[in-house]
Amino acid sequence: MDAVAGGGGMRGGGGGGPMRGNRISSGDPDAQRAMNAAAPKIPDLLGRIAGLFRPHRTAIIGTVVLVLLGAALSVIPPLLTQRAFDLGLFPRSGHPDLPVLGWLVASMVALWIASAGLGVWQTYLTATVGNRVMGAMRTQLFGHLQRMELAFFTRTKTGVIQSRLQNDVGGVASVLNNTISSVLGNTVTVIAAVVAMVLLSWQMTIVAVVLLPLLVIAQRRVGRVRARIAAETQESLSDMTAITQEALSVSGILLAKSFNRQGAEIDRYEAENRNQIRLQVRQQMSGQWFFAIVQIFLSVIPAIIYLVAAWLIVGGVPVTAGTIVAFTTVQSRLLFPTVGLLRVVLDLQTSGALFARIFEYLDLRPAITDPADPVPVDESRIGALAFEDVTFVYPDGDPDEPTLRGLSFDLEPGRFAAFVGPSGAGKTTISYLVPRLYDATTGTVRFAGTDVRAIAQDDLVRHVGVVSQETYLFHATIADNLRYAKPDATDDELRAAARAANIDATIQSFPDGYATVVGERGYRLSGGEKQRIAIARVLLKDPPVLVLDEATSALDSISERVVQDALDAAARGRTTIAIAHRLSTVRDADVIFVVDHGRIVERGDHEELLALGGVYAALHRQQNEPVVAAAQGVEA
């Protein structure tokens, strides 16, 4: 296609330099990775994360209530334990009081059962909220990417986009599922436990919590390290996804096998996989010493408490055995919520990098947007097209080397116009501007007499059909691929469109007919069959304007003839723009525009342009001399 040729082509996919994630790149790869992995700075990140949960207020309030009840119930059993020791096992009478002990034990069992039930209910609510938030985020991101302009996709690898959509959103799943219950539940449990400890003995409480502020400070430092590693890990996952998408697609496999490069692809994947393993280990190990120290500190507290209790008793402070047992029980229960709270806060810091990457994509603003007050298409002039002094430079391209330079033409409805010229002259760019896949840098593109920038995109695209050189078919049935243009099309409509495209008989010859699965990108079909299905798909859409971009250039002469007949039938009664390399396919056009270096240098019909003896005549000679020579050789 013109778009990937030199000169006036797409110039690096719309960017002026090496694209992020390209297989061929320059510069220091480690420096590039560090630059890519740096988490973007998102204003009010925590506020935006909290905003994700607003639609689920009712479930969140229910979770909060359950967490508070569960936390309150978790503190009561240790206090009952104190009563069980002091009143049931070792009362002042010296003999165990079995009735009292029985009631206390029964109360503890009932509380544990109630607490477990609340925990199950709480888990259901948090899982529901978390997964719905994650699903909504994934759908929002997918929908936003659908609205991005074509230039975004030409400069960004599909695998990288897929990684943001799957790996980054999936990477915050545990945070979305557990944050509310973990933060609130552990916080309430810690507070309740500290209150219970103070009630039991304020002196021992001071010893038990004196070092907690230092742990919080250390946790923040560990969190920053883990956030940086998490960003690098996701960047590596993006690269792995991109490699997989490239190398394991049908096109990638064909390329690797054709050049015997399977080993190189395996090495490329293995190298990135080793990097991913290294980063995963670093992420898992970061903070492990911190948590080990936290666990050691909280685990040795009971032993220290025994010493403090002895010191208090020696000092004349009354401390009963039940108090010591209850205090150490509460303090041991403090271990898990404290570590859990520190882990959740650490996970929040780590996932902040992933949320930032997600919001970075959500904050992208499409370059092509609808006007605030769109103008409806004038049905009385439907099919009229005009370019008025259009100059176009691809995004990040060189303004001094525009792809189109002051290009102007005017087409009445129903006219067949062809654009021909040397490779890289800018022909395909014209086909991009008609359906507004790009906006003209200067000048105006008019559809039905209205500037395309004043028309809603849906309204404009509804009236334009495109058949490109690179036909894309989904891994689905032929019928499903055809109905992409018209989801409610009947079987009769499908067959009518296929007959018009000269493909119905071929489809009927397949064992499964229209239920035939075409394979990824339609690789189970020949090039001519794919192109005719693409033509049938456009005919099913029935647009008044048809854009044909090198639709037969990749076909052999027999397939080209069949497809060209289908194209001629499709063009009847429609305004047609044909981007062509082979002049034989457009010699019957109403008007032929010869494009060179982004300008229209000649215009007229086939005979008029041959008579001029200019660029068109030269192209005609170049394409026909080999045919004439071959014919003379056969005669000899």
Secondary structure, 3 states (H helix, E strand, C coil): CHHHCCCCCCCCCCCCCCCCCCCCCCCCHHHHHHHHHCCCCCCCHHHHHHHCCHHHHHHHHHHHHHHHHHHHHHHHHHHHHHHHHHHHHCCCCCCCCHHHHHHHHHHHHHHHHHHHHHHHHHHHHHHHHHHHHHHHHHHHHHHHHHCCCHHHHHHCCHHHHHHHHHHHHHHCHHHHHHHHHHHHHHHHHHHHHHHHHHHHCHHHHHHHHCCHHHHHHHHHHHHHHHHHHHHHHHHHHHHHHHHHHHHCCHHHHHHHHHCCCHHHHHHHHHHHHHHHHHHHHHHHHCCHHHHHHHHHHHHHHHHHHHHHHHHHHHCCCCCCHHHHHHHHHHHHHHHHHHHHHHHHHHHHHHHHHHHHHHHHHHCCCCCCCCCCCCCCCCHHHCCCEEEEEEEECCCCCCCCCCCEEEEEEEECCCCEEEEECCCCCCHHHHHHHCCCCCCCCEEEEEECCEEHHHCCHHHHHHCEEEEECCCCCCCCEHHHHHHCCCCCCCHHHHHHHHHHCCCHHHHHHCCCHHHCECCHHHCCCCHHHHHHHHHHHHHHHCCCEEEEECCCCCCCHHHHHHHHHHHHHHHCCCEEEEECCCHHHCCCCCEEEEEECCEEEEEECHHHHHHHCCHHHHHHHHHHHHHHHHHHHHHC
